Amino acid sequence: MPHVLHLFKAPVPSHALSVIRRQSREPDTTLTVVLMQGAEIPPLPSGVRVQRLAEESSLPGADILTYADLLDLIFSADQVISW
């Protein structure tokens, strides 16, 4: 099962959301979005996991992630896309 990790900085580009929507339709693909540097939670398809770095934890609705956790995610993902 491929795991794709998207790293979002503010502002989130609209074409990134198009890519995520397309990837969410691929069978057996797991998608994770990490919000960095003040990025807001964009409208995402259901099933996309959303996390936020610990220092940026003021936005509700996202799991909190430490830098060590982020490194684990990066090295365990099949593909990492930074926007």
C-alpha positions in Angstrom: 0.0 0.0 0.0 1.7 3.3 -1.1 1.9 6.1 1.4 2.1 9.6 0.1 3.2 12.4 2.4 2.3 16.0 1.5 4.0 18.9 3.4 2.0 22.2 3.3 3.4 25.6 3.9 1.1 28.7 3.8 -0.5 29.4 1.4 -1.6 26.0 0.2 -1.6 26.0 -3.6 -4.9 25.0 -5.3 -3.1 22.6 -7.7 -1.9 20.7 -4.6 -5.5 20.0 -3.6 -6.2 18.7 -7.2 -3.3 16.3 -6.8 -4.5 15.0 -3.5 -8.0 14.6 -4.8 -6.7 12.5 -7.7 -4.4 10.4 -5.4 -7.3 9.8 -3.0 -9.1 7.9 -5.7 -6.1 5.5 -6.3 -6.8 2.2 -4.6 -4.8 1.2 -1.5 -3.1 4.6 -1.3 -2.7 6.2 2.1 -2.4 10.1 2.2 -1.0 12.2 5.0 -0.9 16.0 5.0 1.4 17.8 7.5 0.6 21.5 8.0 3.7 23.7 8.5 4.4 27.4 9.0 0.8 28.6 9.6 -0.9 26.6 6.9 -4.7 26.3 7.3 -6.5 23.0 7.0 -7.7 22.9 3.4 -10.8 21.1 2.2 -9.5 17.5 1.8 -11.2 14.3 0.7 -12.3 11.9 3.4 -9.6 9.5 4.6 -6.7 12.0 4.3 -4.9 12.2 7.6 -4.0 15.7 8.7 -1.2 16.5 11.2 0.4 19.7 12.4 3.9 20.3 13.7 4.0 20.8 17.5 5.2 24.4 17.4 2.3 25.3 15.1 -0.4 23.6 17.3 -2.8 26.6 17.6 -5.2 25.3 14.8 -7.8 22.8 16.0 -8.7 19.8 14.0 -5.2 18.4 13.4 -3.1 15.8 15.2 0.0 17.3 16.8 3.4 16.1 15.4 6.9 16.6 16.7 9.9 17.0 14.4 11.1 13.5 15.3 7.6 12.2 14.3 7.9 14.2 11.1 11.3 12.6 10.3 9.8 9.2 10.9 6.9 10.0 8.5 9.3 11.3 5.8 11.5 8.2 5.9 8.6 5.8 6.0 6.7 7.4 3.1 6.9 6.0 -0.4 6.7 9.6 -1.8 7.1 13.0 -0.1 5.8 16.2 -1.8 6.6 19.6 -0.3 4.3 22.4 -1.4 
